[in-house]
Amino acid sequence: MNLAGKKILLGVSGGIAAYKSCELLRLLQKKGAEVRVCMTEAATQFVAPLTFASLSKCPVYLKNGAVEARPFQHIDFPRWADLYLVVPATANVIGKFVYGIADDPVSLCFMSCTGPRFVAPAMNVAMYNSPAVKRNLETLRSFENTFVMDSPAGELACGEVGKGRLLDPAEIVAYLEATNVVLNESVTLSETKGPVKSCAAQYLEETALQDLPASGVGKHRVLITAGRTEEAIDPVRYISNRSSGKTAVAIAATFLANGFDVSVVAGPMEAEFPGGVRVKKVKSACDMHKAVLEQMKNADVLVHCAAVADYRPKVVSNEKIKDSRSQLILELEPNPNILRDSVAQKRADQVVIGFALETDHFKEHAAEKLKKSGADALLLNAPVALNSGFGFDEVRYTLIRANSRNAQNNAEVEIPEMKMGSKIDLAQEIVDFSLDQLKNA
Ligand SMILES: Cc1cc2nc3c(=O)[nH]c(=O)nc-3n(C[C@H](O)[C@H](O)[C@H](O)COP(=O)(O)O)c2cc1C
């Protein structure tokens, strides 16, 4: 996105990093953007509204606004803006965004904003790792046209070290500049308010991948398979599994936040992708196989996250199979192996990551799958622990790298111990591994 001429509404909530928003405002102005500010009451404890009013040359939208402020700022400001940027976003406002609470200027503007919304969380590491914040961030990432930035590990303002740091103002500007490339170039952000925004989202969803324009030059591209597949038995019945697609959404959002151009081949799933992700919808394993092999030449990284059915009915009945009260035997035949076939077609500069979902003998099965497939890495996950796996936010997992070597037995790959983590943690490990591989490619 070229920031020159863009109208940006900057929402500031009450975190210690609020002072960084002053520098951010100046950087945005230097890029040619016009900025207006809204603040929570808590934010005014950290930075005086007068600072933002002076810098933006416009009254700040406050809960108990100044007399010179306009009466409908909660509607006017978001409508005026090409995009809404919340920096820093506290745990508190993130919770409000997710649950539809709109009792302060920052959350009100979030709710009434119909254009793209960018959120940069910042908080103490313990808050960032709390189950509520993790869950809220994951939900927020699934909102349409909402971009949640990473909060990398580092030294926090409170003196502790860990995740939750606000991106530097320059990094936030870089994120915004990179994101326009992710959105369709033909839809500029100044046009994406209101109905045009949904056109962009619709365009991204409905256009087949092969019809989409090439992504930005020099930008890494990832192709992710997502959701489950449905293998038809007859016109109304199918064989499938319980995959919700949440892991793929977390992976897509994390690649997006790391500046990748993200395309997805998705089977049926409940979770929704954030704006800016190109989605090609498919139903069966054979459809997914075809779409992936067609599209993989455009990708630097392939992540095979979909829960693809291993088998499909050998014969698909054209009519609904009648209930004859007698035994019915379904003959199944194997589906194509998307992971193995994509590895067979992979260029030396491409990275392929497979997924293995195991319920027993985790390590042996995963090591064998990695060896047989020839993938660069395998994400082993096991949804057997209580409250984890299908449909949940936490998962038990480990990433096995093909080029790692076991300290005891040099011929074997090293299989790190499995751990519990959020799907975002898992996604970040995949992104970090991909970046590492691309650097060495
Ligand atoms: C010194 C201090 C620093 C704080 N820093 C943060 C922070 O970085 N992130 C956060 O989520 N909350 C932080 N808080 C807590 C929020 O200020 C508090 O949750 C407040 O209710 C947030 O209000 P708001 O979301 O309406 O701005 C801090 C509180 C204090 C007293």
The ligand as an SDF file (V2000), in Angstrom:
LIG
                    3D

 31 33  0  0  0  0  0  0  0  0999 V2000
    1.6770    1.5070   33.9490 C   0  0  0  0  0  0  0  0  0  0  0  0
    0.6840    0.6420   33.2360 C   0  0  0  0  0  0  0  0  0  0  0  0
    1.0330    0.0850   32.0410 C   0  0  0  0  0  0  0  0  0  0  0  0
    0.1390   -0.7130   31.3420 C   0  0  0  0  0  0  0  0  0  0  0  0
    0.4990   -1.2630   30.1550 N   0  0  0  0  0  0  0  0  0  0  0  0
   -0.3460   -2.0530   29.5040 C   0  0  0  0  0  0  0  0  0  0  0  0
    0.0330   -2.6330   28.2660 C   0  0  0  0  0  0  0  0  0  0  0  0
    1.1280   -2.4260   27.7410 O   0  0  0  0  0  0  0  0  0  0  0  0
   -0.8740   -3.4290   27.6320 N   0  0  0  0  0  0  0  0  0  0  0  0
   -2.1060   -3.7010   28.1630 C   0  0  0  0  0  0  0  0  0  0  0  0
   -2.8670   -4.4590   27.5410 O   0  0  0  0  0  0  0  0  0  0  0  0
   -2.4940   -3.1380   29.3210 N   0  0  0  0  0  0  0  0  0  0  0  0
   -1.6570   -2.3400   30.0070 C   0  0  0  0  0  0  0  0  0  0  0  0
   -2.0310   -1.7730   31.1880 N   0  0  0  0  0  0  0  0  0  0  0  0
   -3.3810   -2.0330   31.6940 C   0  0  0  0  0  0  0  0  0  0  0  0
   -4.3960   -1.1510   30.9860 C   0  0  0  0  0  0  0  0  0  0  0  0
   -4.0380    0.2130   31.1490 O   0  0  0  0  0  0  0  0  0  0  0  0
   -5.7870   -1.4020   31.5540 C   0  0  0  0  0  0  0  0  0  0  0  0
   -6.1950   -2.7340   31.2290 O   0  0  0  0  0  0  0  0  0  0  0  0
   -6.8000   -0.4230   31.0270 C   0  0  0  0  0  0  0  0  0  0  0  0
   -8.0670   -0.7260   31.5770 O   0  0  0  0  0  0  0  0  0  0  0  0
   -6.8770   -0.4570   29.5340 C   0  0  0  0  0  0  0  0  0  0  0  0
   -7.8610    0.4240   29.0910 O   0  0  0  0  0  0  0  0  0  0  0  0
   -8.1860    0.6400   27.5530 P   0  0  0  0  0  0  0  0  0  0  0  0
   -8.1010   -0.6890   26.9000 O   0  0  0  0  0  0  0  0  0  0  0  0
   -9.5720    1.2040   27.5400 O   0  0  0  0  0  0  0  0  0  0  0  0
   -7.2060    1.6010   27.0200 O   0  0  0  0  0  0  0  0  0  0  0  0
   -1.1430   -0.9630   31.8920 C   0  0  0  0  0  0  0  0  0  0  0  0
   -1.4940   -0.3720   33.1020 C   0  0  0  0  0  0  0  0  0  0  0  0
   -0.5990    0.4100   33.7530 C   0  0  0  0  0  0  0  0  0  0  0  0
   -1.0200    1.0360   35.0640 C   0  0  0  0  0  0  0  0  0  0  0  0
  1  2  1  0
  2  3  1  0
  2 30  2  0
  3  4  2  0
  4  5  1  0
  4 28  1  0
  5  6  2  0
  6  7  1  0
  6 13  1  0
  7  8  2  0
  7  9  1  0
  9 10  1  0
 10 11  2  0
 10 12  1  0
 12 13  2  0
 13 14  1  0
 14 15  1  0
 14 28  1  0
 15 16  1  0
 16 17  1  0
 16 18  1  0
 18 19  1  0
 18 20  1  0
 20 21  1  0
 20 22  1  0
 22 23  1  0
 23 24  1  0
 24 25  2  0
 24 26  1  0
 24 27  1  0
 28 29  2  0
 29 30  1  0
 30 31  1  0
M  END
$$$$
